[in-house]
């Protein structure tokens, strides 16, 4: 057991170093990216969805949505002959670019306007310039709580803005977990982008006005929110980035690894994740209403087969924390209780969700689908806010549920270590930022195991009980 733990630590540390080097240096293991066809088609099915998904993906389609009656996918011009040869009937869905442009023309209120951030002001879409202005204005208004940075640039040179919210925003506080929300990964899925802008303001203004629930969140958590991972796709009214690549097929696959040159947005998010130590995170999408949790793929690459990760109980728990307070999601006719295992819905390779869970050794990540309509009338954004506001905070609070603490020697010096949970085959590493370990867990009783290559003959154990939403603190000391 001791030797196994040491080997795992060395392997995990080496892998993280390699991933960081790969991201920061953009190593040239260059094959094909997943480019997106220009046409969205709908294909009816009679329940044989696994075979149908396999057929269309083999012919270059990107599956966008699967329901009990049909699937929708993006295709290029070359696929239509193949579909007809396979006797697959389809309908081409009309473009809604004219309607989207009409929605965009309802310009956002200037951050300098006294009506900015009023309830009425959120019934507008924020283009890149308006989003940038708003985030800078919020940083100016709340300098003690809000810090704005760019984690990188898009293909077309737009900044990927990320806001940090904390009571001591300029410092990294020991023992406080890092949490992240990411929006607008697909450029034409925009509800998450707008709701995250509003959630940033909600946290900042609520803290200042004395909302105790918000104060408790901000005082105990380092919150990072990136409203738009794909600003180019937003401006171009398209799913893909400026190169028309699907960013949620662009990460190193947990089974097959990295076989292509990552897009700038993907590289930036990977570098951001590896230079921080996020414990819980989510990325927001549109096209359905459900919380999707790992794994997104299985060894057969066949949709409809539940692909449980080692932390399946935890992921079901944190997914329900989101869906339970979102009426339309929880009462879904398609997904019981508004949650689904990714591969049980449909499979994808190279997704952000599986990469974070399998390759960062710290970050537990889900995908949240917020709306059936990807680019709805802006007048409906207030209802989406009401549906999701409480869920945003409930999910965020789950970052505290689990066991955490420092790992040190008898003189108080930090010790790098591997944290294992008996019976769960997924380890986490201590944070290089503050020396603590953070291990999210579903409520229940567990045995925590701590090992370090610095002490190859020592295995530390502790029995803990985890309560909902609450941290259990245990510090390990190597003698």
C-alpha positions, 0 to 999 in steps of 0.5 A: 500500500505504501509503495503504491501510494508513493508511485501514484504520487510521483506519477500524478506529480509528473503528469501535472507537470507535463500538463502544465508544460503542455499548456504553457508551451503549447507542445506540438503534438498536432493532429486534427481539431474537431471543426463544426459543420455549418448546418444543424439537422434533426434526425428522428429515432425510434429508440436505437439512439446509440447506433444512430449516434455512432453512425453520424459521428463516424461521418463527421457530425457533432452531436448537440442534443439527444432526446427520447424522440430525436437527436440534433447534430452539426454537419458539414456539406459532405455528410448529406450523401452519407446520410442518404446512403445510410437511409437516415432521414433528416430535416435541416433546422432553419438559421435563427441569425436574424432573430439573434441579431434583433436580440443583440440590437437591444443594447445593454445599459451602460455601466455608467448609467444610473439604471445599470444593474437594475432589474430591468437592465438584465433584460439585455444581452451584453456583447464583448464590449459591454461585458468588458465595461461592466466587469471593469465597473464592478471591480471599480465599485467593489475593489475590496471584494472583486479582482478582474484578470484576463486568463488569456486571449481568444483566437481573435484577440478578445480577453477571457475575463475572470472575476475573483470574489473574496473578502480578502480578494488580493490574498490567497487565504489558507484553508479556503477552497477555490470554486469556479463557474465558467459560461459561454463555452459554446458561443451560441449558448448564452443564458449562462453568460448573462446569468453569471454577470448577474450573479457576480453583481448579486454576490458583490451587492449582497455582501455590501448590503449585509445579506448574511448568506452571501457574506458567509459564502464570500468570507469562506470561499475564493470564488472565480467566475469566467462569464465567457470562455468563447467571446468570439463565438458569441460575436459570430453567433456560432457554437465554435470559437474563432476557428469554428472548433468545438471547445468541448471536444478540445481537451485532452481525453481521459482515455486517449489523451491529447492528440491535437494542438489545443485552441487558445481558449482551451489552453488558457482554461487548462493553464488557469486550472493547473495554476490554481487549485479549484476544488469544485466547478461547473461550466454552463451550457444551453440546449437542454435543462439538466445537470450532467456529471462524469463520465461523459464517455465509456470504454466502448464510446457508446451512448446510453451506457451509464459510465460511473466515475469513482465518485459517482455518489458525490456527483449525484449529490452535488448535481441534486444540490443544483437541480433540487431548487430549480423547478423546471430542471428537477421536474424534467420529463426527460431526466429524473430529478434533473440530473444525468450521467454524461455517457448515459445521455450521449458520449463525447470525447475531449470534454472539459468535465472529464479532463478536470476530474481525471487530470487535475487531481483536485477539481470536481466538475459538472456541466449544467444545461440551463435552457432549451432555447440557446439564445432566448428572447432577452425578456425571458432572462429574468425568469431564467435568473429566478430559476437558477439564482438559488441553485447557483449558491447551493452548488457553490456551497457544496465546495465546503462539504468534505474533509480538508486540512493541512499536512505538515511535519512535526516542526510545522513545515508543509509536506506534499502528500496524496490523500486517498479515501478507502474504497474510492479509487480517486486520489487528490493532491495537497495544494501547492498554493497553501499546503492544504488538502481538500477532498469533497465527499458525499455525506457519510463515514469514511477513512482518509489515508495520507501518504507522502514520498518524503515519509515512505514508511508512514501511512496516516489514517483518520476516520471522519464523518461528513455532514451536508454542506459542512467541512470536516477539518483534520490536520495530518502531521508526519513525525 
